[in-house]
Protein backbone atom coordinates (compact mmCIF):
# COMPACT_ATOMS: atom_id res chain seq x y z
CA UNK A 1 0.00 0.00 0.00
CA UNK A 2 2.83 2.39 0.84
CA UNK A 3 4.53 1.68 -2.49
CA UNK A 4 1.35 2.54 -4.38
CA UNK A 5 1.07 5.89 -2.57
CA UNK A 6 4.70 6.73 -3.35
CA UNK A 7 4.31 5.83 -7.02
CA UNK A 8 1.07 7.82 -7.35
CA UNK A 9 2.73 10.81 -5.65
CA UNK A 10 5.66 10.69 -8.07
CA UNK A 11 3.39 10.41 -11.09
CA UNK A 12 1.24 13.32 -9.93
CA UNK A 13 4.38 15.40 -9.31
CA UNK A 14 5.59 14.74 -12.85
CA UNK A 15 2.22 15.59 -14.37
CA UNK A 16 1.88 18.82 -12.37
CA UNK A 17 5.45 19.90 -13.14
CA UNK A 18 4.79 19.47 -16.86
CA UNK A 19 2.23 22.30 -16.71
CA UNK A 20 4.57 24.75 -14.94
CA UNK A 21 6.35 27.76 -16.40
CA UNK A 22 9.69 27.20 -18.08
CA UNK A 23 11.07 30.61 -17.11
CA UNK A 24 10.14 33.36 -14.70
CA UNK A 25 8.78 36.61 -16.14
CA UNK A 26 11.11 38.79 -14.02
CA UNK A 27 14.29 38.32 -11.94
CA UNK A 28 14.03 37.27 -8.30
CA UNK A 29 15.10 39.97 -5.84
CA UNK A 30 15.60 39.17 -2.16
CA UNK A 31 17.14 40.89 0.86
CA UNK A 32 20.29 39.44 2.39
CA UNK A 33 21.23 39.54 6.07
CA UNK A 34 22.61 43.08 5.68
CA UNK A 35 19.27 44.28 4.21
CA UNK A 36 20.82 44.72 0.75
CA UNK A 37 18.91 43.64 -2.34
CA UNK A 38 20.29 40.61 -4.18
CA UNK A 39 18.99 39.79 -7.66
CA UNK A 40 19.29 36.29 -9.10
CA UNK A 41 19.87 35.98 -12.85
CA UNK A 42 17.42 34.13 -15.07
CA UNK A 43 19.85 33.17 -17.84
CA UNK A 44 21.35 30.17 -16.04
CA UNK A 45 20.21 27.89 -13.19
CA UNK A 46 20.86 29.28 -9.72
CA UNK A 47 20.74 27.55 -6.34
CA UNK A 48 19.98 29.62 -3.26
CA UNK A 49 18.96 28.76 0.28
CA UNK A 50 17.67 30.54 3.35
CA UNK A 51 18.86 30.41 6.93
CA UNK A 52 16.20 31.84 9.17
CA UNK A 53 16.57 32.93 12.77
CA UNK A 54 13.91 33.82 15.25
CA UNK A 55 14.58 36.43 17.89
C-alpha positions in Angstrom: 0.0 0.0 0.0 2.8 2.4 0.8 4.5 1.7 -2.5 1.4 2.5 -4.4 1.1 5.9 -2.6 4.7 6.7 -3.4 4.3 5.8 -7.0 1.1 7.8 -7.3 2.7 10.8 -5.6 5.7 10.7 -8.1 3.4 10.4 -11.1 1.2 13.3 -9.9 4.4 15.4 -9.3 5.6 14.7 -12.9 2.2 15.6 -14.4 1.9 18.8 -12.4 5.4 19.9 -13.1 4.8 19.5 -16.9 2.2 22.3 -16.7 4.6 24.8 -14.9 6.3 27.8 -16.4 9.7 27.2 -18.1 11.1 30.6 -17.1 10.1 33.4 -14.7 8.8 36.6 -16.1 11.1 38.8 -14.0 14.3 38.3 -11.9 14.0 37.3 -8.3 15.1 40.0 -5.8 15.6 39.2 -2.2 17.1 40.9 0.9 20.3 39.4 2.4 21.2 39.5 6.1 22.6 43.1 5.7 19.3 44.3 4.2 20.8 44.7 0.7 18.9 43.6 -2.3 20.3 40.6 -4.2 19.0 39.8 -7.7 19.3 36.3 -9.1 19.9 36.0 -12.8 17.4 34.1 -15.1 19.9 33.2 -17.8 21.4 30.2 -16.0 20.2 27.9 -13.2 20.9 29.3 -9.7 20.7 27.6 -6.3 20.0 29.6 -3.3 19.0 28.8 0.3 17.7 30.5 3.3 18.9 30.4 6.9 16.2 31.8 9.2 16.6 32.9 12.8 13.9 33.8 15.3 14.6 36.4 17.9 
